[in-house]
Amino acid sequence: MPELDGFSALQRLRSQGSDVRVILISGFHEPSFLNIALEWGASGFVVKHSAYDELIPAVRAALEGRIY
């Protein structure tokens, strides 16, 4: 993204009171990134190299109010 990374966008959304469901897609497979995403209220976290297989299940989980 040109101006914000996904974590910054999520943080901004939450600080503005938005409860929109967010799934972060990252090129980094770091457990700490997953933990931060969940702490900040993400509905899911998908690593780019597995996005082809995981994105649709992640979206379905978010739509159902679950965490992916």
TIKE-720897 format. One record per residue (C-alpha): residue in three letters; y, z, x; chain. Coordinates in pm, 1 decimal, padded with zeros to 6 digits. Example, Ala and Ser with C-alpha at 12.3 -4.5 7.8 and 13.67 -1.06 7.14 Angstrom:
2
ROLUM type        v        w        u mol
ROLUM  ALA -00450.0  00780.0  01230.0   A
ROLUM  SER -00106.0  00714.0  01367.0   A
//
This chain:
68
ROLUM type        v        w        u mol
ROLUM  MET  00000.0  00000.0  00000.0   A
ROLUM  PRO  00338.7 -00087.9  00140.6   A
ROLUM  GLU  00528.0  00238.2  00085.4   A
ROLUM  LEU  00277.4  00518.8  00024.8   A
ROLUM  ASP -00082.4  00582.7  00111.9   A
ROLUM  GLY -00318.0  00690.7 -00165.7   A
ROLUM  PHE -00295.7  01058.6 -00081.9   A
ROLUM  SER  00084.4  01051.1 -00091.0   A
ROLUM  ALA  00081.0  00862.2 -00419.7   A
ROLUM  LEU -00161.9  01115.1 -00568.7   A
ROLUM  GLN  00050.4  01404.7 -00446.0   A
ROLUM  ARG  00362.7  01247.7 -00593.4   A
ROLUM  LEU  00192.1  01188.4 -00928.8   A
ROLUM  ARG  00074.1  01549.1 -00946.5   A
ROLUM  SER  00411.4  01689.8 -00841.9   A
ROLUM  GLN  00568.2  01494.7 -01129.0   A
ROLUM  GLY  00321.1  01646.8 -01374.2   A
ROLUM  SER  00114.5  01334.0 -01428.3   A
ROLUM  ASP -00247.5  01386.7 -01525.5   A
ROLUM  VAL -00344.8  01020.1 -01482.9   A
ROLUM  ARG -00696.1  00980.9 -01344.8   A
ROLUM  VAL -00695.6  00860.3 -00984.5   A
ROLUM  ILE -00980.0  00729.9 -00771.6   A
ROLUM  LEU -00892.0  00707.0 -00405.4   A
ROLUM  ILE -01044.4  00428.4 -00196.4   A
ROLUM  SER -01038.7  00490.7  00176.4   A
ROLUM  GLY -01157.5  00326.5  00492.2   A
ROLUM  PHE -01229.7  00670.2  00637.3   A
ROLUM  HIS -01550.7  00856.5  00564.4   A
ROLUM  GLU -01423.9  01205.1  00641.5   A
ROLUM  PRO -01534.4  01506.4  00435.6   A
ROLUM  SER -01187.7  01656.2  00481.5   A
ROLUM  PHE -01033.4  01356.0  00302.4   A
ROLUM  LEU -01269.8  01406.5  00009.3   A
ROLUM  ASN -01181.8  01775.4 -00006.9   A
ROLUM  ILE -00808.6  01703.6 -00004.3   A
ROLUM  ALA -00847.3  01436.7 -00273.3   A
ROLUM  LEU -01032.9  01677.6 -00500.4   A
ROLUM  GLU -00793.3  01965.0 -00431.5   A
ROLUM  TRP -00502.3  01740.4 -00532.4   A
ROLUM  GLY -00673.7  01639.3 -00854.5   A
ROLUM  ALA -00835.1  01304.0 -00781.0   A
ROLUM  SER -01110.8  01198.9 -01018.2   A
ROLUM  GLY -01303.4  01037.9 -00736.7   A
ROLUM  PHE -01318.9  00921.6 -00379.5   A
ROLUM  VAL -01485.4  00598.2 -00270.5   A
ROLUM  VAL -01525.1  00473.1  00085.2   A
ROLUM  LYS -01428.2  00106.8  00124.3   A
ROLUM  HIS -01756.1 -00002.8  00280.1   A
ROLUM  SER -01943.4  00118.9 -00028.0   A
ROLUM  ALA -01679.7  00028.6 -00288.4   A
ROLUM  TYR -01878.8 -00269.8 -00414.7   A
ROLUM  ASP -02159.0 -00039.3 -00529.4   A
ROLUM  GLU -01959.2  00270.2 -00615.1   A
ROLUM  LEU -01633.2  00161.5 -00775.4   A
ROLUM  ILE -01764.3  00090.6 -01125.9   A
ROLUM  PRO -01963.7  00418.3 -01144.0   A
ROLUM  ALA -01654.6  00602.3 -01017.1   A
ROLUM  VAL -01434.5  00446.5 -01285.6   A
ROLUM  ARG -01690.3  00528.8 -01554.3   A
ROLUM  ALA -01709.5  00888.5 -01435.5   A
ROLUM  ALA -01329.1  00919.0 -01439.5   A
ROLUM  LEU -01309.5  00772.0 -01789.8   A
ROLUM  GLU -01564.2  01031.2 -01903.6   A
ROLUM  GLY -01361.0  01311.0 -01746.8   A
ROLUM  ARG -01609.5  01368.5 -01464.4   A
ROLUM  ILE -01550.0  01383.6 -01090.6   A
ROLUM  TYR -01709.5  01118.0 -00873.6   A
//
